[in-house]
Amino acid sequence: MPDSAHLRLFFALWPDPGLGQRIWDLTRGVVRASGGRPVIRENLHLTLAFLGKVDAAMLPELRAAAAELHSPGFEFALDELSFWPRSRVLVIQPGSCPEALPGLVEGIWDAMAPFALECGPGKYRPHVTLAREAGPLPLQSLQLQLSWQATEFCLVSSVTDPGGARYEPLARYHLLQATSEAGRE
């Protein structure tokens, strides 16, 4: 089957434009100091589940399976910079992870179980990649926390062209929001 019949897909939390810009602005100095190749602002995201190369004909079924998820929304802070030497990436990550985040990841993988995907669940480390091919550097703590209110997640296609990787959200799925009636009888 030709490559045009396949899509490289993943599920992710996608920051709203304001948060994406704040991540970009707050981390530019450390990204430059790392000597790495910066991730473009439009590609900043937090991966939930990487599906790999998927037959494009499966896209409607994958979308439908993801639409059946009923996970709660949650908030977390991106407050730690880290250099991962094995993959040579500079990342920003949450110092503590709300229970709903790994719960969402598990729910996605459960929904994807009926499909024969080339990738599967592994150890989950929530992070936003800031630079690739980075070098080690002393990391200072952030001067402020970046608060992320997760209200939706996306199914995203990764497209590689001469300019590099480009990520295109294909579908958005709303997370459940707590209501003011919660806990009332």
C-alpha positions in Angstrom: 0.0 0.0 0.0 1.5 3.4 -0.9 2.4 5.9 1.9 -0.4 8.2 0.8 -2.8 5.7 2.1 -1.3 6.0 5.6 -1.5 8.7 8.2 0.9 9.2 11.1 -1.5 9.9 14.0 -1.4 10.7 17.7 -3.8 12.1 20.4 -2.7 15.2 22.2 -3.7 18.1 24.4 -3.5 21.2 22.3 -2.9 24.5 24.0 -5.1 27.4 23.2 -3.3 30.2 21.3 -2.6 32.2 24.5 -1.1 29.3 26.4 0.9 28.3 23.4 2.4 31.8 23.1 3.1 31.9 26.9 5.0 28.5 26.7 6.9 29.9 23.7 7.8 33.2 25.3 8.8 31.7 28.7 11.1 29.1 27.2 12.8 30.9 24.3 16.0 31.6 26.3 16.6 28.1 27.5 15.8 26.7 24.1 18.4 28.9 22.5 20.9 28.0 25.3 20.3 24.2 24.6 21.6 24.6 21.0 18.7 22.4 19.9 16.3 22.7 17.0 13.3 24.5 18.4 9.8 23.1 18.0 7.8 25.7 16.2 5.1 27.4 18.3 2.3 26.0 16.2 3.4 22.5 16.9 3.6 22.8 20.8 1.4 20.1 22.3 1.3 17.4 25.0 1.1 13.9 23.5 -1.4 11.6 25.1 -1.0 8.5 22.8 1.1 8.0 19.7 -0.6 5.6 17.3 2.0 5.6 14.6 1.3 4.9 10.9 -2.3 4.1 10.5 -4.3 3.1 7.4 -6.2 6.2 6.3 -9.3 4.1 5.7 -9.5 3.5 9.5 -9.8 7.3 10.3 -13.6 7.3 10.6 -13.5 4.3 13.0 -10.8 5.9 15.1 -12.7 9.2 15.3 -15.8 7.4 16.4 -14.0 5.3 19.0 -12.4 8.5 20.5 -15.8 10.2 20.5 -17.1 7.6 22.9 -14.7 8.6 25.6 -16.2 10.4 28.6 -13.2 11.7 30.6 -13.3 14.6 33.0 -11.5 17.9 32.3 -8.6 18.8 34.6 -6.0 21.4 35.3 -2.3 21.0 35.7 0.8 23.2 35.7 3.8 23.0 33.4 6.5 23.9 35.9 9.6 21.8 35.3 12.2 22.1 32.6 14.0 18.9 31.8 16.7 17.6 29.4 16.3 14.0 28.3 19.8 12.8 27.3 18.8 9.6 25.5 16.4 11.3 23.1 18.3 14.7 23.3 15.1 16.7 23.8 14.4 19.7 26.0 10.9 19.5 27.6 8.6 21.3 30.0 6.5 19.0 32.1 4.2 19.0 35.1 5.9 18.5 38.4 2.8 16.7 39.6 0.2 15.0 37.4 -3.5 15.1 38.1 -5.1 11.6 38.2 -7.4 12.5 35.3 -4.4 12.8 32.9 -3.2 9.2 33.0 -6.8 8.2 33.2 -7.5 9.9 29.9 -4.4 8.2 28.4 -5.6 4.8 29.6 -9.1 5.5 28.2 -7.6 6.4 24.8 -5.6 3.2 24.7 -8.6 1.2 25.8 -10.7 2.8 22.9 -7.9 2.0 20.4 -7.5 -1.7 21.6 -9.8 -3.1 18.8 -7.5 -1.6 16.1 -4.3 -3.3 15.0 -2.0 -0.3 15.6 1.7 -0.4 15.1 2.3 1.4 18.4 0.8 0.7 21.8 0.9 2.1 25.3 4.2 2.4 27.1 5.4 4.3 30.1 3.6 7.7 30.0 5.6 10.8 30.8 3.5 13.9 30.1 5.6 16.7 28.6 5.7 19.4 25.9 8.8 19.1 23.7 10.5 22.4 23.3 13.7 21.5 21.3 15.1 18.4 19.6 18.8 17.6 19.1 19.4 19.7 22.3 22.6 19.6 24.4 22.7 19.2 28.1 22.6 22.5 30.1 22.0 23.5 33.7 18.3 24.1 34.0 16.8 26.8 36.3 13.4 26.5 37.7 10.7 28.5 35.9 9.9 31.9 37.4 6.2 31.1 37.1 3.9 28.1 36.5 2.0 27.8 33.2 -1.5 26.7 34.1 -3.2 24.4 31.6 -7.0 23.9 31.8 -7.6 20.7 29.8 -11.1 21.0 28.3 -10.5 18.9 25.1 -8.1 16.6 23.4 -7.3 16.2 19.7 -6.6 13.5 17.1 -3.6 14.9 15.2 -1.9 14.0 11.9 1.9 14.4 11.7 2.9 15.5 8.2 6.5 15.7 7.2 7.4 18.1 4.3 10.6 19.8 3.3 10.1 22.5 5.9 9.9 19.9 8.7 7.1 18.3 10.7 3.7 19.9 10.7 0.9 18.8 13.0 -2.7 19.1 11.9 -5.5 18.5 14.4 -8.1 16.4 12.6 -10.7 16.1 15.3 -11.4 17.7 18.7 -13.1 15.9 21.6 -14.5 17.7 24.6 -13.7 16.6 28.1 -16.5 16.5 30.7 -16.7 19.6 32.8 -17.8 19.6 36.4 -21.2 21.1 36.9 -22.3 23.4 39.7 -24.9 20.7 40.6 -22.2 18.1 41.3 -22.5 16.7 44.8 -26.0 18.1 45.4 -28.9 15.8 46.2 
